[in-house]
Amino acid sequence: MRHFTRGFGSEEEPGRILHEIRFGPAARLALGGRSAYYGTADATPLFVMLLGELRRWGRHSELTQKLLPHADRALEWMERHGDADGDGFIEYSRKTPGGLVNQGWKDSWDAVNFADGRIARPPIALAEVQAYAYAAYRARAAFARQAGDGSGARHWDTKAARLKHVFNRAFWLPDKAWYAAALDCDKRPVDALTSSIGHCLWTGIADADKAAAVADHLLSADMFSGWGIRTLAASMAAYNPMSYHNGSVWPHDNALCAAGLMRYGFTAHAQRVAEAVFGAAAHFGHRLPELFCGFPRDQHPDPIPYPASCSPQAWAAAAPLQLLTTLLRITPRPRAGRLRCAPAIPGRYLPLQAAGLRIAGSRLALDVDHDGWHLTGLEQAG
């Protein structure tokens, strides 16, 4: 008979954001033997990031302030439980035989592997999780500045800067010119080429002098199928275009990579990714699945469905909206009374109108055509 002490089977810890929750008959299938399972390393920093995005767009300010103490608990988990060995990186290692072996978004048992195909052994520090932690620290610093808390802002800015420094030193592989997918139990870089490098661009943790190499890898034939960026490069030993995380294409993953490419100024790269995913969506009835196979487009005129893919699926459904936001290049600063807008919409999608864009208390409309763009609604925004 299985027996877990409180929090052990579910991997619950103070401040940790849960991985999933199941109700009704499905609760019997829950990981860890409980209806709620907490075994994930990325949900906690992503929660803080999300609050930061709401603040940045001037949305739900009452809710974000209400949730800020919970964000502080999440940050405390990142520093104490997430970084159990005190090396500055968030690691994971499952605490129950009923839980997940890998606790990032690529959570299949074989998702973290070296270039030669060897499986990485935990505790594992994923590259993208460190990137999310960096963004979480930056978000918390912005909240502190908004509240007039100068010492708090400096504290979180310093933590972010320190993490960025040690991350680029520990994860960058100069002989390959890409970021390691992770550090394994011996702090060795897991040297596989994965889509995680795009997440490092998304949050800004990547050093500027490394961004061009990362961008070119993402759009290389090794990584880019023509329908999107693969989770694992075709040259890696574990590559399989029909695997769940080792060569497939995930729409949400591509949306984050495209946002990262645009963040560092690689506009044409970001446009190619967006066009690829939009093109794939047309083959799926404009309802993107969770993932599809990573076979090259020049060999397959249609994207190959992944047999067990969830469809519809929430973050796949959100991917086109993220891609559109990336292409519109809207950067809000409502508390400063400023808004940056510089649309980079590929010509094939013009003319385009995006209406109902909500920034602070305003609803904006953006019209883009071949001659330029026009933004309305700023009159009410002041």
N, C-alpha and C positions, 0 to 999 in steps of 0.2 A: 504493500500500500504506500502510495506517495504521500509524503508529508513535508510541508514547507513552513518554516517559521515566518512570522509576519514580515512582509517586504522582501523575503528571500526569493520565493518562487516568482513573484511579480517583478523583481528587481527594482522595487520602489525605493527611492531615497529622497531625503528632504530637498525640495526645490526642483526635482527632476520632472520634466514634462513627459507625459506618457507617449508611448509608441502607438497603442491602439486600445480600443475598448469594444467589447462585444456584448450584445444583449440577447435574451431569449435562448432558443436552442443552440445558437452559434456560440454562446458562452462556453459550452462544453469543449469547443475546439480552441479556446484561447491559449496563447503561449504562456508558459509558466503556471498553468493550472488555475488562473484567476481571470475574472472578466476583464480586468484592466491589466495591461502589461507595459512596463516602463523601459524595457531593454533597448534603448536607442541612445546614441551619443549626439545626434544632430538636432533633435526636436527642441532641446533646451536653448541653445544659442539662436536657433531660428525663431523661437518665440520672442526673444528680446529684439531680434532684427525686425520682426513684424510690427511690434509696437513702435519701433523707430520709424518705419515707413509710414504708419498712420500719422505720427507727429510731423513727418516731413511734408506730407500732403495736406496737413491742417485738418485732418478728419478725426472725428470721434474723440475730441480732446478730453471730455469728461471720462470716457471709458479708459483712455490710455493712462490718465492720472490715477484712476482707481486700480488699474492693473500694475502700476509701476512698482509697488512693494513686492508683488509676485515676481516681477522681472529681477528685482534685487535678490530674491530667494534663488531664482534660476542662476544668476551670476555667481552666487555663493556655491551652488552645486558645481558649476564649472570649475571653480577654483579649488574646492575641497575634494569632492567625490570624483568629478570628471578627470582631474589631474591628480590621481592618487599618489604618484611617485614624485610630484613636485618639480617636474622638468619643464613646466610651462606649456605642455601640450595636453589636450584632452585625449585620453585613451579609453578603450573599452575592452572588457573581457567578461563573458557571460558568467553569471553567478548561479545558474540553475541549469541542470541538464535538459529542461524543457524549454529553454529560451533560445534566442538567436545566437548563432556563432558569430556572425558579422552584424554590427549594429549601426551601420550607416544606411543611407537610402539604398545602396547596393547590398542587400542583406541576405543574398543566397550564400550557401556554405562555401562556394568556391569563388566568390566575387573579388577577393583580394589576393592577388597572386603576382609573383615576380615575372620578369620578361621571359624567363625560361620555363614558366608554367608551375613552379613550386608554389604551394599554398603558404601564405604568410601566417605565422603563429601569433596569437594574442599574448599580452595586451597589444592592441593595434591603435596607432594614432593616424587617422585618415587626413589626407591633405585638405579635403573640402570642409571637414569639421573645424580645422584650425582657421580656415577662411571665414566660416560662419562666426566663430568666436571673435575674430578680429572685428567683424562688422557689428557684433553685439556690443563690444566695448565702445566702438565709435558711437553707436546709437545711444548708449547710456551717457556718454560724455555730452552729447547734444541735449539730452533731457536736463542734465545738470546745468549747462550753460543757459538754457531757457529759463531755469528757475533762479538764475543769479548765483549759483553755487560754483564759484570759481575753483575752489580746491577740489571739489568732486569732479569737475570737468577735467582738470589737470591729471587727477588720479587715473581716470578711465582712458584719457588720451595717451598717457604714459604706458599703461598696460597694452593698449593697441599697438603703439610704436614698438614696444619691446617684443611683442609677439611677432610682428611683421619682420623684425630684424632676425630673430632666431629661426623663424620659419624659412626665410629665404636662404639662410645659411645651412639648415639641416635638410631641407627638402629639395633644393635645386641640384640637378645633376648636370654639371658643366660639360661632361663628355657627351651627353645626349641632348642637351639644351631643352629639357622639359622638367617639370616637377615630378618627384616621386609620388606614387599613388598613396603611400603611407610610410610609416616607420613600424617595423615589427617589434617583437618582444625584446630583441637585442639592440634596438634603436638603429637597425640597418635600413636604409632606404629601399622600399619595395619599388623596383625600377621599371615596372610596366608603364606603357603609355596609355593613359585613360582619359576619358572626358572630364575627369576631376580637375584637370588643369584649367578648363574653362570656368569652373566655379571660383578658382583663385583670381581670375580676371573680374568676375562678377562682383566680388566683395571689395576688391582693391588691395588685397594683401600681396599681390604680385609686384615685385620691383619693376619700375618702368623700363629698365634696360633689358628685361627678360620677356617683355610682353610680345614683341614682334616674333620671336621664336615660337612662343606658345601659340600665337594666332596662326602662324603658318603650319604648325603641326596639326591644329584642329581642322584646317581646310585641306590638308594633304590627302592624297588618294588612300593612304594608310588608315586615316581616321574618318574621312568624309565619304559616305556611300553614294552621294548624289541625292539621297532622300533625307539626309541628316548626318549628324556626327555620331559615330559609333561609341559605345561605352568602352570598348577596348580596340586598340589598333590591330589591323589585320596581320601585321608582322609579329605579333606576340604569340608565344607558344600556346597559350590557353584560348586563343581566338576561335570563336565559333559563331557565325552569323545567326544561328538559330538558338543560341544560349540566352538565358534570361538577362545576365549582366556582363557577359564576356564577348560582346560584338554586336549586340542588338542596338536599335535606335529608339530612344525614349523622347517623345515630344517635349516634356517638361525640362529634361536635361538640356536639350537643344535651345530652349527658350532662355535658360540661364546662361548658357555659353554665348548666345548671341548678345545678351545684355552686357556680358563681360567684354566681348569684342568691341561693342560700341563704346563702352566706358573708356577704353584705352585708345579710341580713335580709329579703329579698323572697320570703317563703315562698310566697305565693299564686302569684307568677310561676313559681317553681321547680316547684310542683305542676302547673301548667298544662302546662309543658314535659314533665314526666314522664308525665302522663296522655296527652298527644298521642303520644309515642313508644311507650308501652305499647299504645295503641290501634292504631297503625300495625302493631306487631308481630303483633297478632291477625290482620291481613289477610295477613301473610306466613308463616302457619303457625307463629307464635311463634319464627321464626328470622329475625332482622333482616338485611337485606342491607347491603352497604357504604353504599349511598345509594339514595334514590328521588327522584322528581321533585317540584318545588316548587309544583305547581298548588294553588290554594286549596281547602280542604276543603269550603267551602260550594258549590262548583261541581262537586266530584268526591267522591262518597260513599266511594270507596276510594282509598287512596294509589296513585299511578301508578308502576309499576316503572320503574327506569332500565334500559334494555336490556342494557348491558354491565356491570352491577354484579356484583361478586364476592359470592357467597353459597354457603356461609357465609363469614364474614370475621371475623378475630379481634377487632378493636376494636369492630365492631358487636355481636358476641356479648357483649363485656364491658360494653357501654353499659347494659343493664338493671341489672347489678350495681352500677355506679356510681350510677345513679339511685336504686336502693334505699338505698344507703349515704347518699346525700344526704337522702332523706326520713326515714331513721331518726335522723339528726342525732346520731351518735355521735362524740364527740371524745375520743380516748384520751390519757392522760398516764401510762402505766404506771410510769415511773421515779419519778414524784411520788406514785404510789399513788392517782391520781384518774382518774375517768371521767365525762364529761358526756354525758347522754343526754336528748333531748327530741324524741321521734318526732313527725313532722308528716305522717302517712300520710293521704291523701284517704279519706274515708269509704267510697267505693265498693270499696276493697280490704280493708276490715275484715270479720271479724277476720283478723289476719296473725301468723304466727309465723316468726321468723328464728332458726334454730338453727345451731350450729357456728361462731359468730362467734369468731374467734381473735384475742385480744389478749394480747401477751406469751405466757406459757405456759398461758393459760386458754382454755377454750371456754365461751362465753356463749350464752344463749338469750334472746330478747326476744319477748314476747307483747304484741300491741297489739290492743285492741278499742275499742268506742265509749265505754267507761267509763274507759279509761286504759291504762296499760302496766305490765308487770312484767318485771324483768330477773333472771335466775337465773345462777349460776355465779360470782358475785363472791366467794363464800365461799372458793373455791380461790385466787382472785387476791390475797387479803390486802387 
